[in-house]
Amino acid sequence: MSPEILLPLLFGSAFVAGLIDSIAGGGGLITVPVLMGIGLPPQVALGTNKFQASFGSGSAMLHFVRAGTVKLSDCWSGILWTAVGAALGVGVVQLLDASILKQLIPWLLAAIAIYTLLSPRLGSEDSHARMKSGMFYLLFGLSIGFYDGFFGPGTGSFWTMALMMLLGYSMMRATATTKVMNFTSNFVALVFFLSVGQVRFVEGIVMGVGQFLGARVGSRLVIKRGTAFIRPVFIAMVLVLVGRMIYLNFK
């Protein structure tokens, strides 16, 4: 494929992925197949995907922080434990087979979608927390961070649901906080992929610019339109993710 076709394709797909990911997660559904479709080996595709995804999650995180939707001072515990979990996950994935997770995760995501559909008030506004934030971030930072480093698909959905159900966050606040944790685990995984030379920089930078711009547009939409806008996009992306994972696992 000529650069005149390849680079706009990479930029456009990353822009759309950054837009969607900043709203509801699931941008990797677009970018990983594109990277593998242009002929990159799986490990290099994953490494390059973490590189470009860091631009998107970082862009969305910065926009939410500047808008006051999330405060980094409230997230340090989560950042710490997510970084530890992601580092452990990246290390363990080199040793273990992820096939069990591949078959389990679609059903967990399906449960999230069903629960969200049946709970129309979930995330409409901040509510009473069911768990202390310190314990929450210790448990979920380690576990979801580990999962993102080990496997990854659906990480944003798990974070958003956990924050709404256990810390009582509104969907908008949960989405913003999720971007902080996504950036953390993306960055930690990226450091590993860089250390073993599994990142393609030209493709990654072109996609990174697309991700950055798409995430800015998406995060603005989240702030402007709120939960009523996020909710259907969130459910739709979870269902798409479930369908794709089931198809890949059982075809």
Helices and strands as residue ranges (DSSP letters): H 3-24, H 28-37, H 42-66, G 72-74, H 76-93, H 99-118, H 133-150, H 155-166, H 171-195, H 201-225, H 227-250
